Amino acid sequence: NSESTVSCAPWWDWSCDIGLVVGTFIHGLGNYDGMRKDEELPFLNRMNAYVQYNKVESESYRRFDHAADAAKRVFDKALETMKIKFQQQTTAAVAAVIAANKNSGDSVAKEAYQLETQKMDDDDVISLPRLKDATLESYRKSLDVSSKARKKGTVICSLPLPDATYLDRLLVRIVEKMETCEGLNPMLVDSSTEEIPKEGKKGTGNESVISRNRLVMRQLESPICSTSDKSNQVLFAGGLSGSDKRPQDHSSDYFLGAASSDLASISVGADSSRYQRGPNVPLLVTRFALGGILQAEDSVIDILARSEKLDRGRAGSDIKEVQQQKLTTIGNSTNSEAAGVVESKPSGSTDSQEATASIKKKPDMNYIKANTDLRASICVTLLQRGFPASGVGDKFSSVDIDLWKECVSKPSLSFLATSAPDHFFSMKDAFGSLYQKAEVDWPEKVEPLEEYLRSVLLPHCLSLCLKLAGEQTKLAADQGKSDVYVARPAVEDLCPLPDPFVRLSDHSEQAVSNAYTILRRVRLMKSIRFIVGGGIPLNDLTEFLRGPTMRKHTMGVPVWWCPWIHDLVILIHAAVHGLQSVTSELPRLQQLSVENHVRETFVKGANGKSPALPDSFLRRASEEELDAWVQMQAQEFPTPTVIENRLALMCSQLTMNTSERYDHIPMFDEAMS
């Protein structure tokens, strides 16, 4: 059996487990790029076979490669413009000296030169909005299906291997089981029962905040997302093959590797120091950095740009300090102790309790700032359930009336109408219980909470994706070390969740993966609400679900899965209850409905059609055996990864020409699960 029981790559099977061991023997520890290119190993064949039935996912990786090319062109254009500008400045300086010697200045020429250089001031600087526009435009362009490779009948496979840290851990588990012929090493399989101290080491104050984040994350872990920090265990760091690799090289290390080989050159090439990067433009354009730029809403990018302008005069500042200033000005508390920086004080301290008591009377953003556990719980809830409906930017607040009538009238959908309200998953649904646990009354107005999410947390998530790899690489270089994983603090001293009040450099790569997940699910949930709320007419929605796109993408779903029934069910359920409920509650709620569907389709026959099971089997099986088979099939349900990929596929196709377009960017965070 395959050791990768919760594999992040749906095409991975037992042959890939064997290939990983053999490939390590041939190519060396951590040389996953060499293994991927080796045609004698099973990876390419498995990828190509998967792509044949999942062309949309393959196209998303090809589009991502095009976006990476567009990002490189933005850097190159800026560098070219800077060189031209420098040449013109040199020419003007020489002309000025000559004119001064002649005691006559050509004022007209000077004014023309000044106008020309002002035009180029923006062109020679790489800005975040400029990267966003160029990469998103390139990502959305139609793919060329008439390439030479396709004419020859070969498959262009852009799928990568899973992240290097995942493969490191998988390799250790496989080898240990092969050698001992026993169960897996419990230290590698599950560390969720590890006791985490409530207080960290005394020092800068970050330690206690980090330990609380780790504790809350463990307590609230759910199957819809990997909030476990096991991927932070440093084994081979994806690069002990004996070759001279730099962290910035394009490789299977998703955290440190550049998004493409061309983008690697802007970090380590001869011209790397000559690029003029604007605010928050990454030093290393990793997969998470480029994906974060593509996923982030324009408002998040604008907030980052404005925040940097507020603090531009302070060298080495990061968004955390700007966000603290923002919270202080927005909060209405007059308690100066509650409005100050609180990250150095454990949440259980006297000062924190006083701040809690003060803000309990009038909840505002300062309370979120002062309560580490609440911030961590909010973050984990966003990871598990997705971004809830709000009064900002959401056009729809409930299920479309025509779609709701469809649920009421059809037996296969009627359980939705009887077990759920028609209004969408709201802020109170998502965070009400967290406030109750924190002994804070739910506010009449949720603007402070929405302001924290949109103006503080989401920009911090994007900032992590953009800057953490570069920050930690720079810190390692300052220490004279090339191995970032060795140079940085120990894993237990790094924060696994994106926390705006923990220093940027004190986050782990798992925090980057979680930040990327949050950014993606903001867009995904917004598109789901748009579709279910009536942004897509019911006839168009039904026609799409009955069409070839969803019929062809059936890998990972049970044999009874019917797209126009069950894909519609997960859309509605996610909009009303959030993502987590799709895998935790929906299987139980639809159990009876699925059993009836399986019985009618496979045993009795439905809509004038013969039963799907062979007559020989139906004649020989007893009623008890048929009932047992039906119940067994009805208990099957797709994994969280399959569910989210199907939701993403539906949203990307249905919203293509709408204002709420969702782009199916590769889910690199799943490859670090």
PEDASUL-V348486 format. One record per residue. N is the residue number from 1. RES is the residue in three letters. PHI is phi in radians with two decimals (none if undefined). D_LAST is the distance of its C-alpha to the last C-alpha in whole Angstrom. Layout:
[[N/RES/PHI/D_LAST] [N/RES/PHI/D_LAST]]
This chain:
[[1/ASN/none/20] [2/SER/-1.16/16] [3/GLU/-1.30/14] [4/SER/-1.46/11] [5/THR/-1.17/12] [6/VAL/-2.12/8] [7/SER/-1.23/8] [8/CYS/-1.40/6] [9/ALA/-1.90/10] [10/PRO/-1.14/13] [11/TRP/-1.53/15] [12/TRP/-1.32/14] [13/ASP/-2.42/16] [14/TRP/-1.08/18] [15/SER/-1.14/20] [16/CYS/-1.26/17] [17/ASP/-1.04/17] [18/ILE/-1.13/20] [19/GLY/-1.07/20] [20/LEU/-1.15/18] [21/VAL/-1.21/20] [22/VAL/-1.12/23] [23/GLY/-1.10/22] [24/THR/-1.17/21] [25/PHE/-1.12/25] [26/ILE/-1.42/26] [27/HIS/-1.79/24] [28/GLY/1.79/23] [29/LEU/-1.04/20] [30/GLY/1.39/18] [31/ASN/-1.49/20] [32/TYR/-1.30/17] [33/ASP/-1.15/19] [34/GLY/-1.14/22] [35/MET/-1.15/21] [36/ARG/-1.11/20] [37/LYS/-1.40/23] [38/ASP/-1.34/25] [39/GLU/-1.25/26] [40/GLU/-1.44/27] [41/LEU/-1.56/23] [42/PRO/-1.39/22] [43/PHE/-1.10/19] [44/LEU/-1.10/21] [45/ASN/-1.10/23] [46/ARG/-1.16/20] [47/MET/-1.10/19] [48/ASN/-1.12/23] [49/ALA/-1.12/23] [50/TYR/-1.17/20] [51/VAL/-1.10/21] [52/GLN/-1.01/25] [53/TYR/-1.90/24] [54/ASN/-2.43/21] [55/LYS/-1.15/23] [56/VAL/-1.11/22] [57/GLU/-1.16/18] [58/SER/-1.09/20] [59/GLU/-1.12/22] [60/SER/-1.12/20] [61/TYR/-1.25/19] [62/ARG/-1.15/22] [63/ARG/-1.13/23] [64/PHE/-1.10/21] [65/ASP/-1.07/22] [66/HIS/-1.14/26] [67/ALA/-1.11/25] [68/ALA/-1.11/24] [69/ASP/-1.09/27] [70/ALA/-1.13/29] [71/ALA/-1.09/27] [72/LYS/-1.11/29] [73/ARG/-1.16/32] [74/VAL/-1.09/32] [75/PHE/-1.10/32] [76/ASP/-1.15/35] [77/LYS/-1.11/37] [78/ALA/-1.12/37] [79/LEU/-1.16/38] [80/GLU/-1.09/40] [81/THR/-1.13/42] [82/MET/-1.10/42] [83/LYS/-1.14/44] [84/ILE/-1.10/46] [85/LYS/-1.07/47] [86/PHE/-1.12/47] [87/GLN/-1.12/50] [88/GLN/-1.18/52] [89/GLN/-1.13/52] [90/THR/-1.12/53] [91/THR/-1.08/56] [92/ALA/-1.14/57] [93/ALA/-1.12/57] [94/VAL/-1.11/59] [95/ALA/-1.10/61] [96/ALA/-1.16/62] [97/VAL/-1.12/63] [98/ILE/-1.10/66] [99/ALA/-1.12/66] [100/ALA/-1.14/67] [101/ASN/-1.14/69] [102/LYS/-1.59/71] [103/ASN/1.02/71] [104/SER/-2.56/70] [105/GLY/-2.01/66] [106/ASP/-1.53/65] [107/SER/-1.12/64] [108/VAL/-1.12/63] [109/ALA/-1.14/61] [110/LYS/-1.12/59] [111/GLU/-1.13/58] [112/ALA/-1.13/57] [113/TYR/-1.16/55] [114/GLN/-1.08/53] [115/LEU/-1.08/53] [116/GLU/-1.17/51] [117/THR/-1.20/49] [118/GLN/-1.14/48] [119/LYS/-1.10/46] [120/MET/-1.58/44] [121/ASP/-1.04/43] [122/ASP/-1.45/40] [123/ASP/-1.31/39] [124/ASP/-1.66/39] [125/VAL/-2.07/36] [126/ILE/-1.44/33] [127/SER/-1.86/32] [128/LEU/-1.12/28] [129/PRO/-1.06/30] [130/ARG/-1.15/32] [131/LEU/-1.10/28] [132/LYS/-1.05/27] [133/ASP/-1.09/30] [134/ALA/-1.19/30] [135/THR/-1.25/26] [136/LEU/-1.19/26] [137/GLU/-1.08/30] [138/SER/-1.19/29] [139/TYR/-1.09/25] [140/ARG/-1.52/28] [141/LYS/-1.18/30] [142/SER/-1.13/31] [143/LEU/-1.36/30] [144/ASP/-1.42/32] [145/VAL/-1.67/32] [146/SER/-1.92/36] [147/SER/-1.20/34] [148/LYS/-1.06/36] [149/ALA/-1.09/33] [150/ARG/-1.28/33] [151/LYS/-1.11/37] [152/LYS/-1.39/36] [153/GLY/1.53/34] [154/THR/-1.55/31] [155/VAL/-1.79/27] [156/ILE/-1.47/26] [157/CYS/-1.82/22] [158/SER/-1.80/20] [159/LEU/-1.20/17] [160/PRO/-1.59/15] [161/LEU/-1.27/13] [162/PRO/-1.03/9] [163/ASP/-1.02/9] [164/ALA/-1.05/11] [165/THR/-1.16/9] [166/TYR/-1.12/7] [167/LEU/-1.17/10] [168/ASP/-1.00/12] [169/ARG/-1.15/11] [170/LEU/-1.10/11] [171/LEU/-1.07/15] [172/VAL/-1.07/16] [173/ARG/-1.12/15] [174/ILE/-1.12/17] [175/VAL/-1.13/20] [176/GLU/-1.10/20] [177/LYS/-1.21/21] [178/MET/-1.15/23] [179/GLU/-1.34/25] [180/THR/-1.65/25] [181/CYS/0.96/25] [182/GLU/-2.15/24] [183/GLY/-1.16/21] [184/LEU/-1.23/18] [185/ASN/-1.09/18] [186/PRO/-1.07/17] [187/MET/-1.18/17] [188/LEU/-1.70/13] [189/VAL/-1.40/13] [190/ASP/-2.64/13] [191/SER/-2.02/14] [192/SER/-1.22/14] [193/THR/-1.59/18] [194/GLU/-1.09/19] [195/GLU/-1.34/21] [196/ILE/-1.91/21] [197/PRO/-1.15/24] [198/LYS/-1.30/25] [199/GLU/-2.12/27] [200/GLY/-1.55/26] [201/LYS/-1.17/28] [202/LYS/-1.37/31] [203/GLY/-3.11/31] [204/THR/-1.31/30] [205/GLY/1.81/29] [206/ASN/-1.17/25] [207/GLU/-1.08/25] [208/SER/-1.18/25] [209/VAL/-1.13/24] [210/ILE/-1.13/20] [211/SER/-1.12/21] [212/ARG/-1.18/21] [213/ASN/-1.04/18] [214/ARG/-1.16/16] [215/LEU/-1.16/19] [216/VAL/-1.10/18] [217/MET/-1.08/15] [218/ARG/-1.15/15] [219/GLN/-1.18/18] [220/LEU/-1.81/16] [221/GLU/-1.09/13] [222/SER/-2.47/13] [223/PRO/-1.26/11] [224/ILE/-1.25/11] [225/CYS/-2.55/8] [226/SER/-1.59/6] [227/THR/-1.63/8] [228/SER/-1.24/8] [229/ASP/-1.77/9] [230/LYS/-1.13/9] [231/SER/-1.20/7] [232/ASN/-1.46/10] [233/GLN/-1.15/12] [234/VAL/-1.51/14] [235/LEU/-1.92/15] [236/PHE/-1.78/17] [237/ALA/0.97/15] [238/GLY/1.14/15] [239/GLY/-2.78/19] [240/LEU/-1.97/21] [241/SER/-1.48/23] [242/GLY/1.67/26] [243/SER/-1.44/27] [244/ASP/-1.49/27] [245/LYS/-1.84/24] [246/ARG/-1.83/24] [247/PRO/-1.03/21] [248/GLN/-1.43/22] [249/ASP/-1.05/22] [250/HIS/-1.19/20] [251/SER/-2.65/18] [252/SER/-1.42/14] [253/ASP/-1.42/13] [254/TYR/-1.18/12] [255/PHE/-1.29/13] [256/LEU/-1.86/16] [257/GLY/-1.32/17] [258/ALA/-1.15/20] [259/ALA/-1.19/19] [260/SER/-2.73/22] [261/SER/-1.14/24] [262/ASP/-1.18/27] [263/LEU/-1.23/25] [264/ALA/-1.11/25] [265/SER/-1.20/28] [266/ILE/-1.32/29] [267/SER/-1.71/27] [268/VAL/-2.19/29] [269/GLY/-1.36/32] [270/ALA/-1.12/35] [271/ASP/-1.69/35] [272/SER/-1.03/32] [273/SER/-1.44/34] [274/ARG/-1.63/37] [275/TYR/-1.21/34] [276/GLN/-1.65/35] [277/ARG/-1.53/32] [278/GLY/-1.37/32] [279/PRO/-0.97/31] [280/ASN/1.17/27] [281/VAL/-1.27/27] [282/PRO/-1.23/24] [283/LEU/-1.23/25] [284/LEU/-1.93/22] [285/VAL/-1.54/21] [286/THR/-1.44/18] [287/ARG/-1.07/16] [288/PHE/-1.19/14] [289/ALA/-1.14/18] [290/LEU/-1.17/20] [291/GLY/-1.11/17] [292/GLY/-1.11/18] [293/ILE/-1.08/22] [294/LEU/-1.20/21] [295/GLN/-1.46/20] [296/ALA/-1.13/22] [297/GLU/-1.24/25] [298/ASP/-1.02/28] [299/SER/-1.11/29] [300/VAL/-1.19/26] [301/ILE/-1.14/27] [302/ASP/-1.11/31] [303/ILE/-1.12/30] [304/LEU/-1.07/28] [305/ALA/-1.12/31] [306/ARG/-1.17/34] [307/SER/-1.08/32] [308/GLU/-1.18/32] [309/LYS/-1.15/36] [310/LEU/-1.11/37] [311/ASP/-2.10/36] [312/ARG/-1.11/36] [313/GLY/-1.29/39] [314/ARG/-1.84/37] [315/ALA/-1.15/35] [316/GLY/1.36/32] [317/SER/-1.29/31] [318/ASP/-2.22/28] [319/ILE/-1.15/27] [320/LYS/-1.02/27] [321/GLU/-1.16/31] [322/VAL/-1.12/32] [323/GLN/-1.15/30] [324/GLN/-1.12/31] [325/GLN/-1.10/35] [326/LYS/-1.06/34] [327/LEU/-1.12/33] [328/THR/-1.13/36] [329/THR/-1.31/38] [330/ILE/-1.34/37] [331/GLY/-1.15/37] [332/ASN/-1.81/41] [333/SER/-1.22/41] [334/THR/-1.69/44] [335/ASN/-1.40/42] [336/SER/-1.12/42] [337/GLU/-1.23/40] [338/ALA/-1.30/37] [339/ALA/-1.53/37] [340/GLY/-1.46/36] [341/VAL/-1.30/33] [342/VAL/-2.01/32] [343/GLU/-1.18/29] [344/SER/-1.44/31] [345/LYS/-1.96/32] [346/PRO/-1.05/30] [347/SER/-1.12/30] [348/GLY/-1.64/32] [349/SER/-1.32/35] [350/THR/-1.10/38] [351/ASP/-1.05/38] [352/SER/-1.12/34] [353/GLN/-1.17/36] [354/GLU/-1.14/39] [355/ALA/-1.11/37] [356/THR/-1.10/35] [357/ALA/-1.14/39] [358/SER/-1.18/40] [359/ILE/-1.45/38] [360/LYS/-1.05/38] [361/LYS/-1.21/41] [362/LYS/-2.54/40] [363/PRO/-1.05/36] [364/ASP/-2.63/35] [365/MET/-1.15/32] [366/ASN/-1.11/33] [367/TYR/-1.18/32] [368/ILE/-1.07/28] [369/LYS/-1.10/29] [370/ALA/-1.48/30] [371/ASN/-1.98/28] [372/THR/-1.10/25] [373/ASP/-1.09/24] [374/LEU/-1.16/24] [375/ARG/-1.06/23] [376/ALA/-1.14/19] [377/SER/-1.15/20] [378/ILE/-1.07/21] [379/CYS/-1.12/17] [380/VAL/-1.15/15] [381/THR/-1.09/18] [382/LEU/-1.10/17] [383/LEU/-1.16/13] [384/GLN/-1.40/14] [385/ARG/-1.88/17] [386/GLY/1.55/18] [387/PHE/-1.44/21] [388/PRO/-1.33/24] [389/ALA/-1.18/27] [390/SER/-2.51/29] [391/GLY/-1.43/33] [392/VAL/-1.91/32] [393/GLY/1.49/31] [394/ASP/-1.72/31] [395/LYS/-1.46/33] [396/PHE/-2.18/33] [397/SER/-2.13/33] [398/SER/-2.67/33] [399/VAL/-1.15/33] [400/ASP/-0.97/35] [401/ILE/-1.05/38] [402/ASP/-1.17/39] [403/LEU/-1.20/35] [404/TRP/-1.16/36] [405/LYS/-1.11/39] [406/GLU/-1.09/37] [407/CYS/-1.13/35] [408/VAL/-1.19/38] [409/SER/-1.46/40] [410/LYS/-1.75/38] [411/PRO/-1.02/37] [412/SER/-1.24/34] [413/LEU/-2.03/33] [414/SER/-1.11/35] [415/PHE/-1.10/33] [416/LEU/-1.13/31] [417/ALA/-1.25/35] [418/THR/-1.56/35] [419/SER/-1.96/32] [420/ALA/-2.57/31] [421/PRO/-1.32/33] [422/ASP/-1.68/33] [423/HIS/-1.52/32] [424/PHE/-1.36/29] [425/PHE/-0.93/26] [426/SER/-1.89/28] [427/MET/-1.03/27] [428/LYS/-1.18/29] [429/ASP/-1.04/27] [430/ALA/-1.36/24] [431/PHE/-2.04/25] [432/GLY/-1.01/29] [433/SER/-1.17/27] [434/LEU/-1.18/26] [435/TYR/-1.13/29] [436/GLN/-1.10/31] [437/LYS/-1.12/29] [438/ALA/-1.46/30] [439/GLU/1.04/34] [440/VAL/-2.14/34] [441/ASP/-1.15/36] [442/TRP/-1.17/34] [443/PRO/-1.24/36] [444/GLU/-1.13/38] [445/LYS/-2.01/37] [446/VAL/-1.75/33] [447/GLU/-0.99/34] [448/PRO/-1.05/33] [449/LEU/-1.15/29] [450/GLU/-1.08/29] [451/GLU/-1.11/30] [452/TYR/-1.10/27] [453/LEU/-1.12/25] [454/ARG/-1.48/26] [455/SER/-1.77/28] [456/VAL/-2.11/26] [457/LEU/-1.22/22] [458/LEU/-1.11/21] [459/PRO/-1.05/23] [460/HIS/-1.16/22] [461/CYS/-1.05/18] [462/LEU/-1.15/20] [463/SER/-1.07/21] [464/LEU/-1.07/18] [465/CYS/-1.07/17] [466/LEU/-1.42/20] [467/LYS/-2.04/21] [468/LEU/-1.12/19] [469/ALA/-1.04/18] [470/GLY/-1.16/22] [471/GLU/-1.08/23] [472/GLN/-1.25/21] [473/THR/-1.15/23] [474/LYS/-1.15/26] [475/LEU/-1.07/26] [476/ALA/-1.13/25] [477/ALA/-1.12/28] [478/ASP/-1.11/31] [479/GLN/-1.52/30] [480/GLY/1.34/31] [481/LYS/-2.07/28] [482/SER/-1.71/26] [483/ASP/-1.63/22] [484/VAL/-1.10/20] [485/TYR/-1.15/18] [486/VAL/-1.50/21] [487/ALA/-1.34/23] [488/ARG/-1.38/21] [489/PRO/-1.08/22] [490/ALA/-1.10/20] [491/VAL/-0.98/16] [492/GLU/-1.20/18] [493/ASP/-1.72/20] [494/LEU/-1.93/18] [495/CYS/-1.45/17] [496/PRO/-1.53/13] [497/LEU/-2.02/14] [498/PRO/-1.22/16] [499/ASP/-2.05/20] [500/PRO/-1.10/23] [501/PHE/-1.94/25] [502/VAL/-2.03/23] [503/ARG/-0.94/24] [504/LEU/-0.97/22] [505/SER/-1.24/22] [506/ASP/-1.67/20] [507/HIS/-1.70/17] [508/SER/-1.68/14] [509/GLU/-1.15/11] [510/GLN/-1.17/9] [511/ALA/-1.13/12] [512/VAL/-1.14/12] [513/SER/-1.06/9] [514/ASN/-1.18/10] [515/ALA/-1.10/14] [516/TYR/-1.10/13] [517/THR/-1.08/11] [518/ILE/-1.10/15] [519/LEU/-1.04/17] [520/ARG/-1.18/16] [521/ARG/-1.30/16] [522/VAL/-1.07/20] [523/ARG/-1.21/21] [524/LEU/-1.12/19] [525/MET/-1.15/21] [526/LYS/-1.13/24] [527/SER/-1.21/25] [528/ILE/-1.07/24] [529/ARG/-1.13/27] [530/PHE/-1.10/29] [531/ILE/-1.21/29] [532/VAL/-1.26/29] [533/GLY/-1.35/32] [534/GLY/2.06/34] [535/GLY/-1.11/33] [536/ILE/-1.98/33] [537/PRO/-0.98/36] [538/LEU/-1.02/36] [539/ASN/-1.10/38] [540/ASP/-1.16/35] [541/LEU/-1.12/32] [542/THR/-1.14/34] [543/GLU/-1.09/35] [544/PHE/-1.14/31] [545/LEU/-1.13/30] [546/ARG/-1.53/32] [547/GLY/-1.43/32] [548/PRO/-1.25/31] [549/THR/-1.04/27] [550/MET/-1.33/26] [551/ARG/-1.16/28] [552/LYS/-1.35/26] [553/HIS/-1.63/23] [554/THR/-2.08/22] [555/MET/-1.18/20] [556/GLY/1.63/18] [557/VAL/-1.81/20] [558/PRO/-1.13/23] [559/VAL/-1.14/26] [560/TRP/-1.52/28] [561/TRP/-1.14/26] [562/CYS/-2.06/28] [563/PRO/-0.95/27] [564/TRP/-1.30/30] [565/ILE/-1.89/30] [566/HIS/-1.47/26] [567/ASP/-1.21/24] [568/LEU/-1.13/27] [569/VAL/-1.09/26] [570/ILE/-1.22/23] [571/LEU/-1.08/24] [572/ILE/-1.14/27] [573/HIS/-1.15/25] [574/ALA/-1.13/22] [575/ALA/-1.17/25] [576/VAL/-1.52/26] [577/HIS/-2.08/24] [578/GLY/1.68/21] [579/LEU/-1.15/17] [580/GLN/-1.02/16] [581/SER/-1.16/20] [582/VAL/-1.08/19] [583/THR/-1.71/17] [584/SER/-1.64/19] [585/GLU/-2.01/22] [586/LEU/-1.04/23] [587/PRO/-0.97/23] [588/ARG/-1.25/26] [589/LEU/-1.15/28] [590/GLN/-1.75/28] [591/GLN/-0.96/29] [592/LEU/-1.13/32] [593/SER/-1.10/32] [594/VAL/-1.20/30] [595/GLU/-1.04/32] [596/ASN/-1.09/35] [597/HIS/-1.13/33] [598/VAL/-1.13/33] [599/ARG/-1.13/36] [600/GLU/-1.21/38] [601/THR/-1.35/36] [602/PHE/-1.80/36] [603/VAL/-1.90/39] [604/LYS/-1.65/41] [605/GLY/1.64/41] [606/ALA/-2.27/41] [607/ASN/0.96/42] [608/GLY/1.35/45] [609/LYS/-1.70/43] [610/SER/-1.27/43] [611/PRO/-1.01/40] [612/ALA/-1.28/37] [613/LEU/-1.34/37] [614/PRO/-1.07/40] [615/ASP/-1.05/43] [616/SER/-1.06/44] [617/PHE/-1.22/41] [618/LEU/-1.14/42] [619/ARG/-1.24/45] [620/ARG/-1.51/44] [621/ALA/-1.45/42] [622/SER/-1.43/43] [623/GLU/-1.08/42] [624/GLU/-1.12/40] [625/GLU/-1.16/38] [626/LEU/-1.15/38] [627/ASP/-1.09/37] [628/ALA/-1.12/34] [629/TRP/-1.15/33] [630/VAL/-1.08/33] [631/GLN/-1.13/31] [632/MET/-1.12/28] [633/GLN/-1.16/27] [634/ALA/-1.18/27] [635/GLN/-1.45/25] [636/GLU/-1.25/22] [637/PHE/-2.69/20] [638/PRO/-1.09/17] [639/THR/-1.27/13] [640/PRO/-0.97/12] [641/THR/-1.13/10] [642/VAL/-1.12/14] [643/ILE/-1.05/16] [644/GLU/-1.17/14] [645/ASN/-1.16/15] [646/ARG/-1.21/18] [647/LEU/-1.08/19] [648/ALA/-1.12/18] [649/LEU/-1.10/20] [650/MET/-1.09/23] [651/CYS/-1.14/23] [652/SER/-1.15/23] [653/GLN/-1.41/26] [654/LEU/-1.35/28] [655/THR/-1.75/28] [656/MET/-0.99/29] [657/ASN/-1.97/32] [658/THR/-2.10/32] [659/SER/-1.27/32] [660/GLU/-1.87/28] [661/ARG/-1.07/27] [662/TYR/-1.92/23] [663/ASP/-1.73/22] [664/HIS/-1.38/19] [665/ILE/-1.25/17] [666/PRO/-0.91/14] [667/MET/-1.56/11] [668/PHE/-1.14/9] [669/ASP/-1.13/7] [670/GLU/-1.18/5] [671/ALA/-1.34/6] [672/MET/-1.94/4] [673/SER/-1.15/0]]
